[in-house]
Amino acid sequence: MNKIIKGKKPDCLDETLEISWDSFRNDYTKQYKELKEIIFSEQYSCCAYCETYVKNKSHLRNIEHIIDKEYGKKYVFSWNNLVGVCLGNCNRFDPENSIGLVHPDNLHCDKYKDEVKKGNITSLLKVALLEQCFFTPLSAELKDDIFELNCGTGKLDVNNHLDDEQKIKAKNTIDIFNLNNDYLNNHRDEVARMFFCTLNNLRKSNPRIIKRFIIDWIDPNGKFAKKGFITSRKFLAKKACEKYNVVY
């Protein structure tokens, strides 16, 4: 989960609208599409929760309310309450990503959070959700080192250097959004394997450009952007810098 810094509210979003979100999406089609493009642009075309890259896939992207819109009108069109998310692996139009799904175990992001909200997972997790005892991409205290990448499995681990309260929130975050399901673990593992394979090849053939590779690797607009998972890529880059004494 990468921290999102919201930019200036776009002109296409009127925070004073007195209509439902569904009406806005269906009746203000032009403004809704423009808003979605702006939101994903400031997120480098990645899902706010799992960091999957979803550029040029409008049918696979949604706008999510961090604080559920049912909690009051002020949250429905609040610019600082809106982020872009993927479809949480539930998309019937994307067979490649839906093969072998076991509902709801392999859902993630807001789709899994909805299952938590309904009480379909565990009551304790529902309590954590309702009490907002978890991190979001807009949380002031969210940092890159909240989670660590397990390079052998692709799983996200809670950083042991966090204090007890942060550890609980970090663990709840993983569980509420199901960020350690097989689908996401496999994709993060592929990213890690690619990184180490490329790094090893460079070490043997052209070690002088290792620094350049690492800089490109963490550039959210760079040639590796389509790999998504920017915080995992940052974690890998940090480990490589420590090993090869690279400063960037």
Secondary structure as the mmCIF struct_conf table of DSSP 4:
data_model
#
loop_
_struct_conf.conf_type_id
_struct_conf.id
_struct_conf.beg_label_comp_id
_struct_conf.beg_label_asym_id
_struct_conf.beg_label_seq_id
_struct_conf.end_label_comp_id
_struct_conf.end_label_asym_id
_struct_conf.end_label_seq_id
HELX_LH_PP_P HELX_LH_PP_P1 LYS A 8 PRO A 10
TURN_TY1_P TURN_TY1_P1 ASP A 11 CYS A 12
TURN_TY1_P TURN_TY1_P2 GLU A 15 THR A 16
BEND BEND1 ILE A 19 ILE A 19
HELX_RH_AL_P HELX_RH_AL_P1 TRP A 21 ASP A 27
HELX_RH_AL_P HELX_RH_AL_P2 THR A 29 GLU A 42
TURN_TY1_P TURN_TY1_P3 GLN A 43 SER A 45
STRN STRN1 CYS A 46 CYS A 46
TURN_TY1_P TURN_TY1_P4 ALA A 48 CYS A 50
STRN STRN2 TYR A 53 TYR A 53
TURN_TY1_P TURN_TY1_P5 LYS A 55 ASN A 56
HELX_RH_3T_P HELX_RH_3T_P1 SER A 58 LEU A 60
STRN STRN3 ASN A 62 HIS A 65
BEND BEND2 ILE A 66 ILE A 67
HELX_RH_3T_P HELX_RH_3T_P2 LYS A 69 TYR A 71
HELX_RH_3T_P HELX_RH_3T_P3 LYS A 73 TYR A 75
TURN_TY1_P TURN_TY1_P6 VAL A 76 VAL A 76
BEND BEND3 PHE A 77 PHE A 77
HELX_RH_3T_P HELX_RH_3T_P4 TRP A 79 ASN A 81
STRN STRN4 LEU A 82 VAL A 85
TURN_TY1_P TURN_TY1_P7 GLY A 88 ASN A 89
TURN_TY1_P TURN_TY1_P8 ARG A 92 PHE A 93
HELX_RH_AL_P HELX_RH_AL_P3 PRO A 95 SER A 98
TURN_TY1_P TURN_TY1_P9 ILE A 99 GLY A 100
TURN_TY1_P TURN_TY1_P10 HIS A 103 ASN A 106
HELX_RH_AL_P HELX_RH_AL_P4 CYS A 109 LYS A 117
TURN_TY1_P TURN_TY1_P11 LYS A 118 GLY A 119
BEND BEND4 ASN A 120 ILE A 121
HELX_RH_AL_P HELX_RH_AL_P5 SER A 123 LEU A 130
TURN_TY1_P TURN_TY1_P12 GLU A 131 GLN A 132
BEND BEND5 PHE A 134 PHE A 134
TURN_TY1_P TURN_TY1_P13 PRO A 137 LEU A 138
TURN_TY1_P TURN_TY1_P14 ALA A 140 GLU A 141
HELX_RH_3T_P HELX_RH_3T_P5 ASP A 144 ILE A 146
STRN STRN5 PHE A 147 LEU A 149
TURN_TY1_P TURN_TY1_P15 CYS A 151 THR A 153
STRN STRN6 LEU A 156 VAL A 158
TURN_TY1_P TURN_TY1_P16 ASN A 160 HIS A 161
BEND BEND6 LEU A 162 LEU A 162
HELX_RH_AL_P HELX_RH_AL_P6 ASP A 164 ILE A 176
TURN_TY1_P TURN_TY1_P17 PHE A 177 ASN A 180
BEND BEND7 ASN A 181 ASN A 181
HELX_RH_AL_P HELX_RH_AL_P7 ASP A 182 SER A 205
HELX_RH_3T_P HELX_RH_3T_P6 PRO A 207 ILE A 209
HELX_RH_AL_P HELX_RH_AL_P8 ILE A 210 TRP A 217
TURN_TY1_P TURN_TY1_P18 ILE A 218 ILE A 218
TURN_TY1_P TURN_TY1_P19 PRO A 220 ASN A 221
BEND BEND8 GLY A 222 GLY A 222
TURN_TY1_P TURN_TY1_P20 LYS A 223 PHE A 224
HELX_RH_3T_P HELX_RH_3T_P7 ALA A 225 LYS A 227
HELX_RH_AL_P HELX_RH_AL_P9 ILE A 230 TYR A 244
TURN_TY1_P TURN_TY1_P21 ASN A 245 ASN A 245
#
